[in-house]
């Protein structure tokens, strides 16, 4: 049962929802969630195996995963912006900046730790990306019921997670110095589990909305 946690369970359930509702989607971008979430599950389980069974640090696998997380999430935001004539050059510019920050921090750490500063910067950028999406939606004259909007709920989930993780990272020292235990777990562990549940719940609902949209408008 060491592999089963709130985190791994929420990831796996979201992967199952994606597989069920997106596997026949005509959009390759939406279908890419299936391998991405599978990669997320494999990364998490491999990290647990390295830490608990081999007793070695698992940061290298998360360092590699961070590249996929940033790349896929950035591309999906670009996909959501495409109806508003968003230029692709900003996607390339952002990822180039990310790579410079990522490699610079890894060199500074001698490749011996996780680039937490890079992950924090990425989270802040994604928070602004979510807010920009809301701004575009407000300006959009095309009416879409947000209750059934797949893109809206995906962005909601991303905002919950990246805003929450940014806040936790900024107050990490405070949380560490005022640590408390809830059901034998640290407050940081509880917060990140809540963020995971919120994000994957929103994403799962987004996939269902996408399926519903495809059934109502198959063309």
C-alpha positions as a Markdown table, in Angstrom:
| # | Residue | x | y | z |
|---|---|---|---|---|
| 1 | Unk | 0.0 | 0.0 | 0.0 |
| 2 | Unk | 3.0 | 2.3 | 0.1 |
| 3 | Unk | 2.3 | 3.3 | -3.5 |
| 4 | Unk | -1.3 | 4.3 | -2.7 |
| 5 | Unk | -1.7 | 7.9 | -1.4 |
| 6 | Unk | -4.1 | 10.7 | -2.0 |
| 7 | Unk | -1.6 | 12.1 | -4.5 |
| 8 | Unk | -1.1 | 8.9 | -6.6 |
| 9 | Unk | -4.8 | 8.0 | -6.4 |
| 10 | Unk | -6.0 | 11.4 | -7.6 |
| 11 | Unk | -3.5 | 11.3 | -10.5 |
| 12 | Unk | -4.5 | 7.8 | -11.5 |
| 13 | Unk | -8.2 | 8.5 | -11.4 |
| 14 | Unk | -7.7 | 11.6 | -13.5 |
| 15 | Unk | -5.7 | 9.5 | -16.0 |
| 16 | Unk | -8.5 | 7.0 | -16.2 |
| 17 | Unk | -11.1 | 9.8 | -16.8 |
| 18 | Unk | -8.8 | 11.2 | -19.6 |
| 19 | Unk | -8.5 | 7.7 | -21.1 |
| 20 | Unk | -12.2 | 7.1 | -21.1 |
| 21 | Unk | -13.4 | 10.5 | -22.3 |
| 22 | Unk | -10.5 | 11.7 | -24.5 |
| 23 | Unk | -9.2 | 8.6 | -26.3 |
| 24 | Unk | -11.6 | 9.2 | -29.3 |
| 25 | Unk | -11.3 | 13.0 | -29.3 |
| 26 | Unk | -10.5 | 14.5 | -32.7 |
| 27 | Unk | -8.2 | 17.0 | -31.2 |
| 28 | Unk | -4.6 | 15.7 | -30.8 |
| 29 | Unk | -3.9 | 18.3 | -28.2 |
| 30 | Unk | -6.7 | 17.1 | -25.9 |
| 31 | Unk | -5.7 | 13.5 | -26.5 |
| 32 | Unk | -2.1 | 14.3 | -25.4 |
| 33 | Unk | -3.4 | 14.5 | -21.8 |
| 34 | Unk | -3.6 | 10.7 | -21.8 |
| 35 | Unk | 0.2 | 10.1 | -22.2 |
| 36 | Unk | 1.0 | 13.2 | -20.1 |
| 37 | Unk | -1.0 | 11.9 | -17.2 |
| 38 | Unk | 0.4 | 8.4 | -17.6 |
| 39 | Unk | 3.9 | 9.9 | -17.5 |
| 40 | Unk | 2.8 | 11.8 | -14.3 |
| 41 | Unk | 1.7 | 8.6 | -12.7 |
| 42 | Unk | 4.8 | 6.7 | -13.7 |
| 43 | Unk | 7.0 | 9.5 | -12.4 |
| 44 | Unk | 5.3 | 9.5 | -9.1 |
| 45 | Unk | 5.4 | 5.8 | -8.6 |
| 46 | Unk | 9.1 | 5.6 | -9.7 |
| 47 | Unk | 9.9 | 8.4 | -7.2 |
| 48 | Unk | 8.3 | 6.4 | -4.4 |
| 49 | Unk | 10.1 | 3.3 | -5.4 |
| 50 | Unk | 13.5 | 5.0 | -5.5 |
| 51 | Unk | 12.9 | 6.7 | -2.1 |
| 52 | Unk | 11.3 | 3.8 | -0.2 |
| 53 | Unk | 12.9 | 0.7 | -1.7 |
| 54 | Unk | 16.2 | 1.7 | -3.1 |
| 55 | Unk | 16.7 | 4.4 | -0.5 |
| 56 | Unk | 18.2 | 6.9 | -2.9 |
| 57 | Unk | 17.2 | 10.5 | -3.7 |
| 58 | Unk | 14.6 | 10.7 | -6.4 |
| 59 | Unk | 15.1 | 14.3 | -7.5 |
| 60 | Unk | 16.7 | 13.4 | -10.9 |
| 61 | Unk | 13.4 | 11.9 | -12.2 |
| 62 | Unk | 11.5 | 15.0 | -11.1 |
| 63 | Unk | 14.1 | 17.2 | -12.7 |
| 64 | Unk | 13.3 | 15.5 | -16.0 |
| 65 | Unk | 9.6 | 15.5 | -15.5 |
| 66 | Unk | 9.7 | 19.3 | -14.9 |
| 67 | Unk | 10.7 | 19.7 | -18.5 |
| 68 | Unk | 7.6 | 17.8 | -19.7 |
| 69 | Unk | 5.3 | 19.5 | -17.3 |
| 70 | Unk | 6.4 | 23.0 | -18.4 |
| 71 | Unk | 6.5 | 22.0 | -22.1 |
| 72 | Unk | 3.1 | 20.4 | -22.2 |
| 73 | Unk | 1.3 | 22.9 | -20.0 |
| 74 | Unk | 2.8 | 25.8 | -21.9 |
| 75 | Unk | 1.7 | 24.3 | -25.2 |
| 76 | Unk | -1.8 | 23.7 | -23.9 |
| 77 | Unk | -2.1 | 27.3 | -22.9 |
| 78 | Unk | -1.0 | 28.3 | -26.4 |
| 79 | Unk | -3.7 | 25.9 | -27.8 |
| 80 | Unk | -6.3 | 27.7 | -25.6 |
| 81 | Unk | -5.1 | 31.1 | -26.9 |
| 82 | Unk | -5.1 | 30.2 | -30.6 |
| 83 | Unk | -8.7 | 31.3 | -31.2 |
| 84 | Unk | -7.6 | 34.8 | -30.2 |
| 85 | Unk | -4.7 | 34.9 | -32.7 |
| 86 | Unk | -2.0 | 34.4 | -30.1 |
| 87 | Unk | 1.4 | 34.4 | -31.8 |
| 88 | Unk | 3.4 | 31.2 | -31.4 |
| 89 | Unk | 6.7 | 33.2 | -31.0 |
| 90 | Unk | 5.7 | 33.9 | -27.3 |
| 91 | Unk | 5.5 | 30.2 | -26.7 |
| 92 | Unk | 9.0 | 29.6 | -28.0 |
| 93 | Unk | 10.3 | 32.7 | -26.2 |
| 94 | Unk | 8.9 | 31.5 | -22.9 |
| 95 | Unk | 10.2 | 28.0 | -23.2 |
| 96 | Unk | 13.7 | 29.3 | -24.1 |
| 97 | Unk | 13.7 | 31.6 | -21.0 |
| 98 | Unk | 12.5 | 28.6 | -18.9 |
| 99 | Unk | 15.4 | 26.4 | -20.2 |
| 100 | Unk | 17.9 | 29.1 | -19.5 |
| 101 | Unk | 16.7 | 29.5 | -15.9 |
| 102 | Unk | 16.4 | 25.7 | -15.5 |
| 103 | Unk | 19.9 | 24.9 | -16.7 |
| 104 | Unk | 21.4 | 27.8 | -14.8 |
| 105 | Unk | 19.9 | 26.6 | -11.5 |
| 106 | Unk | 20.9 | 23.0 | -12.2 |
| 107 | Unk | 24.5 | 24.1 | -12.8 |
| 108 | Unk | 24.4 | 26.2 | -9.6 |
| 109 | Unk | 23.2 | 23.1 | -7.7 |
| 110 | Unk | 25.8 | 20.9 | -9.5 |
| 111 | Unk | 22.9 | 18.8 | -10.6 |
| 112 | Unk | 22.5 | 17.5 | -7.0 |
| 113 | Unk | 19.0 | 18.8 | -6.2 |
| 114 | Unk | 15.7 | 19.8 | -7.5 |
| 115 | Unk | 15.5 | 23.3 | -9.2 |
| 116 | Unk | 12.9 | 24.6 | -6.8 |
| 117 | Unk | 13.4 | 28.3 | -7.9 |
| 118 | Unk | 12.7 | 27.3 | -11.5 |
| 119 | Unk | 9.6 | 25.5 | -10.5 |
| 120 | Unk | 8.4 | 28.5 | -8.5 |
| 121 | Unk | 9.0 | 30.8 | -11.5 |
| 122 | Unk | 7.1 | 28.4 | -13.7 |
| 123 | Unk | 4.2 | 28.4 | -11.3 |
| 124 | Unk | 4.0 | 32.2 | -11.3 |
| 125 | Unk | 4.0 | 32.3 | -15.1 |
| 126 | Unk | 1.2 | 29.7 | -15.2 |
| 127 | Unk | -0.8 | 31.7 | -12.7 |
| 128 | Unk | -0.6 | 34.8 | -15.0 |
| 129 | Unk | -1.4 | 32.5 | -18.0 |
| 130 | Unk | -4.6 | 31.5 | -16.2 |
| 131 | Unk | -5.5 | 35.1 | -15.5 |
| 132 | Unk | -4.8 | 36.0 | -19.1 |
| 133 | Unk | -7.2 | 33.3 | -20.3 |
| 134 | Unk | -9.9 | 34.7 | -18.1 |
| 135 | Unk | -9.3 | 38.1 | -19.6 |
| 136 | Unk | -9.6 | 36.7 | -23.1 |
| 137 | Unk | -12.8 | 35.0 | -22.1 |
| 138 | Unk | -14.3 | 38.2 | -20.7 |
| 139 | Unk | -13.5 | 40.0 | -24.0 |
| 140 | Unk | -14.8 | 37.2 | -26.1 |
| 141 | Unk | -18.2 | 38.0 | -27.7 |
| 142 | Unk | -18.9 | 34.4 | -28.3 |
| 143 | Unk | -21.1 | 33.1 | -25.5 |
| 144 | Unk | -20.2 | 29.8 | -23.9 |
| 145 | Unk | -21.8 | 28.4 | -20.7 |
| 146 | Unk | -18.9 | 28.2 | -18.3 |
| 147 | Unk | -20.5 | 25.4 | -16.4 |
| 148 | Unk | -19.8 | 23.1 | -19.4 |
| 149 | Unk | -16.7 | 24.7 | -20.7 |
| 150 | Unk | -13.8 | 22.2 | -20.8 |
| 151 | Unk | -11.1 | 24.9 | -21.2 |
| 152 | Unk | -12.5 | 27.0 | -18.4 |
| 153 | Unk | -12.5 | 24.1 | -15.9 |
| 154 | Unk | -9.0 | 23.0 | -17.0 |
| 155 | Unk | -7.7 | 26.5 | -16.3 |
| 156 | Unk | -9.5 | 26.6 | -13.0 |
| 157 | Unk | -7.7 | 23.4 | -11.9 |
| 158 | Unk | -4.3 | 24.8 | -13.1 |
| 159 | Unk | -4.9 | 28.1 | -11.2 |
| 160 | Unk | -5.8 | 26.2 | -8.0 |
| 161 | Unk | -2.6 | 24.2 | -8.1 |
| 162 | Unk | -0.1 | 26.7 | -9.4 |
| 163 | Unk | -1.4 | 29.6 | -7.3 |
| 164 | Unk | -1.5 | 27.4 | -4.2 |
| 165 | Unk | 1.9 | 25.9 | -4.8 |
| 166 | Unk | 3.4 | 29.4 | -5.4 |
| 167 | Unk | 2.0 | 30.6 | -2.1 |
| 168 | Unk | 3.3 | 27.5 | -0.3 |
| 169 | Unk | 6.8 | 28.0 | -1.8 |
| 170 | Unk | 6.9 | 31.6 | -0.8 |
| 171 | Unk | 5.9 | 30.8 | 2.8 |
| 172 | Unk | 7.9 | 27.6 | 3.0 |
| 173 | Unk | 10.2 | 28.9 | 5.8 |
| 174 | Unk | 7.2 | 30.1 | 7.8 |
| 175 | Unk | 5.4 | 26.7 | 7.4 |
| 176 | Unk | 8.5 | 24.9 | 8.3 |
| 177 | Unk | 9.0 | 27.0 | 11.5 |
| 178 | Unk | 5.3 | 26.6 | 12.4 |
| 179 | Unk | 5.0 | 23.0 | 11.5 |
| 180 | Unk | 2.0 | 21.1 | 12.8 |
| 181 | Unk | 0.9 | 17.5 | 12.5 |
| 182 | Unk | -2.5 | 16.5 | 11.2 |
| 183 | Unk | -3.2 | 12.8 | 11.2 |
| 184 | Unk | 0.5 | 12.1 | 11.3 |
| 185 | Unk | 1.1 | 14.3 | 8.3 |
| 186 | Unk | 2.8 | 17.7 | 8.0 |
| 187 | Unk | 0.7 | 20.8 | 7.2 |
| 188 | Unk | 2.6 | 21.2 | 3.9 |
| 189 | Unk | 1.8 | 17.6 | 2.9 |
| 190 | Unk | -1.9 | 18.2 | 3.7 |
| 191 | Unk | -1.9 | 21.5 | 1.7 |
| 192 | Unk | -0.3 | 19.9 | -1.4 |
| 193 | Unk | -2.7 | 17.0 | -1.2 |
| 194 | Unk | -5.7 | 19.4 | -1.2 |
| 195 | Unk | -4.2 | 21.2 | -4.2 |
| 196 | Unk | -3.7 | 18.0 | -6.1 |
| 197 | Unk | -7.3 | 17.0 | -5.4 |
| 198 | Unk | -8.7 | 20.3 | -6.6 |
| 199 | Unk | -6.6 | 20.3 | -9.8 |
| 200 | Unk | -7.3 | 16.8 | -10.8 |
| 201 | Unk | -11.0 | 17.1 | -9.9 |
| 202 | Unk | -11.3 | 20.2 | -12.1 |
| 203 | Unk | -9.3 | 18.5 | -14.9 |
| 204 | Unk | -11.5 | 15.3 | -14.7 |
| 205 | Unk | -14.6 | 17.4 | -15.0 |
| 206 | Unk | -13.0 | 19.3 | -17.9 |
| 207 | Unk | -12.4 | 16.0 | -19.8 |
| 208 | Unk | -16.1 | 15.1 | -19.2 |
| 209 | Unk | -17.2 | 18.5 | -20.5 |
| 210 | Unk | -14.9 | 18.0 | -23.5 |
| 211 | Unk | -16.6 | 14.6 | -24.2 |
| 212 | Unk | -20.0 | 16.2 | -23.8 |
| 213 | Unk | -19.1 | 19.0 | -26.2 |
| 214 | Unk | -17.8 | 16.5 | -28.8 |
| 215 | Unk | -21.0 | 14.5 | -28.6 |
| 216 | Unk | -23.2 | 17.6 | -29.0 |
| 217 | Unk | -21.0 | 19.0 | -31.8 |
| 218 | Unk | -19.3 | 16.1 | -33.5 |
| 219 | Unk | -18.2 | 18.2 | -36.4 |
